Amino acid sequence: MTTTLELAPVTLLSNGVEMPKLGLGTWPMDDAEAARTVETALDMGYRLVDTAENYGNEKGVGQGLRASSVPRDEVFVTTKFNKTWHSVEGVRQACEGSLERLGLDYLDLLLIHWPNPGQGRYVEAFEGLMKVLDAGLVRAIGVSNFKVTHLNDLLSRGYVPHVNQIQLDPYHRRDDIVAVHNAHGIITESWSPIGRGGELLSDPRVTAAAEAHGVTPGQVVLRWHVQSGYLPAPKSSNPKRLAENLDVFGFALSEAEMAAMNGMGREDPDMADSDVFGH
């Protein structure tokens, strides 16, 4: 029997849509794993599920949504589309394709997965997003992996994403991007929020806070995101870890603990550069 946890609180997007402050990431799950995990997570208390065309698991996510006990209108579903669809009409095709694979009538959030500036069509892609928003196929629109220059290309035309989903954790601070978000009411959503290895979770600044609060290092890092105003979407298919990841709203880090973690940023030459990488 699945243990039900307290639902994550919500934040308001600039268009008034409510978005949970913590969600479930599904990369790199296949359809079968995604179906099992989404059903388990929703019945446990998750209300935000994040997928993408490129993950290849939208069908499985849809199966998990239908198998859970949670009504569709209580779940916030996000997906993202690839560079193939970077045109006004292409976004409509991408949106309809995702809806078909997910088995849904509408999306809560649709994102441009990567800017692909070498292709030079992400502004057109955002114009396509505005069209599907107006058509009622999606409730909110945004971007993913956009740097300051990419955001400024949109903002200079008066186009403001509701969300930008970026790689972000205490080691990978993105203060320049977050500053633009804060100035324009864009929600910062973080992917890979607890890092991609064990080094972050074994950092003494993290483990000391975990010991002080009687929680896991992963919970400390997720709490750092929440207190910083970021919206993390950690991935796990392990029920115990799923429960831990959602259970971060019952404690708060001290000012000193937050300050220590805010000082952890460092350069990472292996980090994906969205000026050159994208699909």
Secondary structure as UniProt FT lines:
FT   STRAND          10..12
FT   TURN            14..15
FT   STRAND          18..20
FT   STRAND          24..25
FT   TURN            27..28
FT   HELIX           31..44
FT   STRAND          48..50
FT   HELIX           53..55
FT   HELIX           58..67
FT   HELIX           72..74
FT   STRAND          76..81
FT   HELIX           83..85
FT   HELIX           88..102
FT   STRAND          109..112
FT   TURN            117..119
FT   HELIX           122..134
FT   TURN            135..136
FT   STRAND          141..144
FT   HELIX           148..155
FT   TURN            156..158
FT   STRAND          163..167
FT   HELIX           175..184
FT   STRAND          187..191
FT   TURN            193..194
FT   HELIX           200..202
FT   HELIX           204..213
FT   HELIX           217..228
FT   STRAND          231..232
FT   HELIX           239..246
FT   HELIX           255..262
FT   TURN            269..270
FT   TURN            274..276
//
